[in-house]
Amino acid sequence: MRRGIKFLTLATVLLLGAFCLSACGSQKEKSADGKKEEATELLEQIKERGTIIVATEGTWAPWTYHDKDDKLVGFDVEVAEKIAEKLGVKAEFVEVEWDGIFAGIDSGRYDITCNGVEIDEERARKYNFSDAYAYMKTALIVKDDNEEIKTFDDLKGKKTANTLQSTYAKLGEKYGAEVTGVDDLIQTIQLLTDGRVDATLNAEVSYYDYMKEHPDAGIKIAALYEEASEVAIPVRAGEENQSFVDAVNKAIKELSEEGVLTELSNKYFGSDITQK
């Protein structure tokens, strides 16, 4: 009789074990399904929400800055608004320092950034980029009386200032410069004119815009980088985001064909930087 009880107990344990395994399997499947549900397409989320959350600096004229009435304006601000309009939603801007923008995109706090973002190899591996909507050249900027730095090769052993996550910082390091991290262009120029750094790299169009407001800044362009960079919109990588990228590309194509991008470029830069 005791053997029968032991056999029954063993059978019961095995049965319960099988049930637990089955339940765990079902739970895993349920969790996987839950993850699929969470990975709703970004385009669908944006349309349901009615807004695209756009990260931008708000301190880099004429791309994104505040006018005399403290209103957020700029080429990229209007580009984002026009793209949102094409998608049937509104652009909701969140102002953030440059070095925090990509972390916010990675975490899902922001849908995109529209902030003169140049495509480089490292970013292209990590994000789904839209088609280019603008092109810009990088200027090597020094003080008026600097005759030592005339080419990018002359940056070796020199000090430059840029936001650390920018393509400008990477380019400076590529040519052997020691890069000092800053928050924005104003701080960069201040360090340069104070003599605390030897040079800075920035968009050629941003230099000319700065000089319009500060003609006596005492700085000049020593050289221009030969290749123009593509400016585009980075989106978190993933299949669930591809339909959104496709929709953005469609909007960019239509805005280009309608002449809207050229009009905005002439408004803010005085020239058309939307063509190569």
Sequence and secondary structure as in RCSB ss.txt:
>XXXX:A:sequence
MRRGIKFLTLATVLLLGAFCLSACGSQKEKSADGKKEEATELLEQIKERGTIIVATEGTWAPWTYHDKDDKLVGF
DVEVAEKIAEKLGVKAEFVEVEWDGIFAGIDSGRYDITCNGVEIDEERARKYNFSDAYAYMKTALIVKDDNEEIK
TFDDLKGKKTANTLQSTYAKLGEKYGAEVTGVDDLIQTIQLLTDGRVDATLNAEVSYYDYMKEHPDAGIKIAALY
EEASEVAIPVRAGEENQSFVDAVNKAIKELSEEGVLTELSNKYFGSDITQK
>XXXX:A:secstr
 HHHHHHHHHHHHHHHHHHHHHHHHHHHHHHHHHHHHHT  HHHHHHHHTEEEEEE S BTTTBEE TT  EESH
HHHHHHHHHHHTTSEEEEEE  HHHHHHHHHHTS SEE S  B  HHHHHHEEE    EEE EEEEEETT  S  
SGGGGTT EEEE TTSHHHHHHHHTT EEEE SSHHHHHHHHHTTSSSBEEEEHHHHHHHHHH TTS EEEEEE 
SS EEE  EEE SHHHHHHHHHHHHHHHHHHHTTHHHHHHHHHHSS  S  
